[in-house]
């Protein structure tokens, strides 16, 4: 066949280094600290509710935007935890994971050549979703080690083609948590230039050192221009279930729901039941203990990185850490990540996956969403690099 039948967009999409390193790790029989698979225990109430749904025949399509009980549970949770009012009937779309919700939002809201401001280091899938719909990412750097934002940089990035700003907080891969003042400054620019704001808040319960999560949609005048992406893959350790959601004003929500119907029809129905039960029944102590447990994992793993000579940018949230691997052999992050995998059997993701230029060369991203036994083994292996 002489013709190419592959869509030209595919050539512009970056290959997922997360997947690549996961595959390399499996081939080497290593310890996968590259992908945030979250192989920690699932709350029993979530499992039991999903199992009951399976056994009692709740296995057919839900409505395209999700089961009413899950949309209502999300609405109640948003009011309780986020100070965001969202109508369960018209402003919430349940989708195939937060990634699915984000992709539906991009399809619904962005035209080719629309510019979307993205903060760097960024999550590679965010960038790829924008490129897939032919939107144009405009990268604004955050400055290490605390990943601070320059408002001057942000203001300069706005052009007549800018349509939205993307905020990921707590952030992957940096662990950056945007404070209220930073969000208010971003909101002011969004209002000034009539921009949308997309927020990925999937890690909202993974917070350390007294940090507080602030939702952009809770700020004055921002609910009508914010699309909030969230989900429970991480919080309930059910990354394979693919239950996420988008929250937006009815006009945007209708468009996102139409895309969700086209791509996915609906999220898995019995698993929606399980997640709804978890939201309704798990007490506040569950989320407090979750944060405390992951802070212990973070502290243990970051100490090991420091002792191995890979200085970490200690995260304030989420469960990833960017470590400075510049002292290791190799010309870039990819070569250094492969060196670590070959030398001690621990897989991380090359920093280039999260940066548009050379700053990423010196970093490797690791995920500590692992069992305590795996964390201990990873730390033992890292000691061999000291």
Protein Blocks (a to p, Z undefined) as FASTA:
>chain_A
ZZdcbdfklmmpccdfklmmmmmmmmnopacfkbcnhpaccdfklmmmmmmmmmnopabc
cdfkbpfklmmmmmmmmmmmnopacdfklmcccdehjklmmmmmmmmmpcghiacddddd
ddfklmmmmmmnopacdddddddfkopacfklmmmmpcfklcbdcddddddfklpacdfk
lmmmmmmmmmmnopacdddfklmmmcgehiacddfklpghklmmcccdddjklmnopakn
opadddddfklmmmmmmmmmmmnopacfklmmmmmmmmmmmcfklmmmmmmmmmmmmmmm
mmmmmmnopacdddfbdjbdcddfklpgcjbfklmmmmmmmmnopacddfklmccblmlm
mpccddfbbcfklmmmmmmmmmmmZZ
